[in-house]
Amino acid sequence: MGLSLPFFKRKELLGLDLGSNSVKLVQLSGGKHKWQLVKLGIAYLPPEAIVDGSIIDSMTVADTIRELVREQGVSVKSVASALTGHSVIIKKVSLPVMTEDDLAESIQWEAEQYIPFPVSDVNIDFQILGEAAEVSGQMDVMLVAVKKDVINDYVNVIKDAGLEPAVIDVDSFALENMLESNYNLEPNENVAIVNVGASITVLSILVGGITVFTRAIPMGGNQFAEEIQKDLNISFKDAESVKIGQAVDGVDGALVEPIMVRLADKLAVEIKRSVEFFLGGSAGHYVNKIFLSGGASRAQGLSDTIQGRTAIPVEMINPFQNITCNEKNFDADYLKDMAPSFAVGVGLAMRQAGDK
């Protein structure tokens, strides 16, 4: 599911994940559960180029995309990208049972009460999940709304980079796509994906393989690095390195640990609250496992801290688990180390123009 904007119809799409800290590029070939990695690349953005999912410096972002595509020798022009942050609203709602065509005609009116923006300012999509278990004559619907100006910014920056926007998705649904292709979850297995980005952490809960709850937490890897930089009086680059456990000359690792423990626990508490909020409104549901993704998920101690706070098993996600990777073209150690960073990009590369 996602907000598919079928400007161009192409069979093969380039997955382009535009984050606050970097641009990630993924190209796959094949389909279904037989994917092969063709291209993979990452380019880092200067601070404030993208903030909370909104593109601030479009020229810099477009230049970065164009250079990354050139460096990787990518010839595919059609792009699937994803939105995140507070400009994206995802809600599971209960509505009277009706056909998909009838809901499409009335969705603007039905959605108005659930969206904190004027309906005229957003693009709306939906997916009927099935009959509501609690109330007869009602059905559960996943409602997605994204601000039109944010979509236009992404479309324009992709065009400015010389590419063609085929699908504008939502990061939660891209992760759902990636998970389905890489993990054989049991039908009754409910999981959470915690995507820890540079400035935002997005928690998604999947029931029966479908995203039914999301929450954006305004905290990410940048906050970890900024605290380390300030407390230890070191450069932001060095702070980024020690954040993920790398040794840096002149920096005492013992001084980093308490900072990381404090911040990891703060994020873990927010994740726990989000899971408990979902469970409180979903009688009979539970969460079997938490998958961690995103570049900042590699922060030392974060996985163990989340598991300790939530009492739910935590696993670092591997979007390349069921993808064939030619060892001559891709370094296995690099893929293993960077795998969580490319989770959204892989899910996007699996999309097709016009699908839902």
Secondary structure by P-SEA (a helix, b strand, c coil): cccccccccccbbbbbbbcccbbbbbbbccccccccccccbbbbbccccccccccccaaaaaaaaaaaaaaacccccbbbbbcccccbbbbbcccccccaaaaaaccccccccccccccccbbbbbbbcccccccccbbbbbbbbbbaaaaaaaaaaaaaacccccccccaaaaaaaaaaacccccccbbbbbbbbcccbbbbbbbccccccbbbbbcccaaaaaaaaaaaacccaaaaaaaaacccccccccccaaaaaaaaaaaaaaaaaaaaaaaaaacccccccbbbbbcccccccaaaaaaaaaacccccccccccccccccccccaaaaaaacccaaaaaaaaacccccc
